[in-house]
Amino acid sequence: MTTYGRGLIGLSLATVATITAAFALVFFYAPLDVTGFIQKIFYLHVPLAIVSLCGFVLGGLLAIGHLRTGDRRWDMRSYVAIHMSLIFSVGALITGSIWAKASWGHWWVWNEPTLVSFLIVVLLFATYQPLRFSIEDPERQARYASVFAIVAAAFVPLNFIAVRLAQQFVHPRVLTLGGGNLPASMGLTFLVSLIGIALLFATLWKYEMAAKNARMQTRALRRMLRGEDAGPQLGRSAAPS
């Protein structure tokens, strides 16, 4: 049986320390740009967007593990990664809208490829759970969900490339493949913020995995006490719930 709670306290402390350092850098070290104080939301909005997209890709990679091995534990890991990524992506959309309203005077700009493409990715993965739980058979549910996660995850880098090739940009290009356009102080602050959000994702993923694993083991033990066969539940993860 896998113990997902191992190391969770240390990871949580590292997350709190990094995020605290990030906020200190954001408010007391990073300079303001021409848009004023509202620009500081950049250090939350962009890391949330990056981590959520990486989480979607991670969900697809974990789903490959399920299809290759048939082990339902890989399916649960994929499910939780996508679930957490959806939460982070909603946070990115909310903070992005606040930033857009302050900078452009509009909550949303539909002719901006970066915004629209991110929304498409979020809506695509938002159909993951309805699709998953519309299938009653646990084995078919896990298999179909894994296939969907892999295909949707493959769309993320393709979508990123398509946006980079687009001609019209309203969204600011502060990060580029060539190293970015940020001053050193802003770059350091952004890096610490990104690490903090990534650690937060890992902590929440591990916490939810520990909770689901404990729930699964409890159900298996109850089945054993009732005299039922609990072998499959102890050896292979039950469906996410």
BELWO-V549443 format. One line per field, one symbol per residue. ss: DSSP state (H for helix, E for strand, - for the rest). phi: phi as a letter, one per 20 degrees, with the letter a starting at -180 (. if undefined). Layout:
ss = ???
phi = ???
//
This chain:
ss = -------HHHHHHHHHHHHHHHHHHHHH----E--EHHHHHHHHHHHHHHHHHHHHHHHHHHHHHHHHH--HHHHHHHHHHHHHHHHHHHHHHHHHHHHHHHHH--------HHHHHHHHHHHHHHHHHHHHH----HHHHHHHHHHHHHHHHHHHHHHHHHHH-------------------HHHHHHHHHHHHHHHHHHHHHHHHHHHHHHHHHHHHHHHHHH-----HHHHH------
phi = .edfffmfffffffffffffffffffeccffedfenfffffgfdffgffffffffffggfffffgfffdmffffffffgfffgfffffffffffffffffffedncfbcfeegfffffffffffffeffgffeedefgffgfffffffffffffffffffffffefeecdffdeccfepndefgfffffffffffffffffffffffffffffffffffffffffenefdgfffecfffgb
//
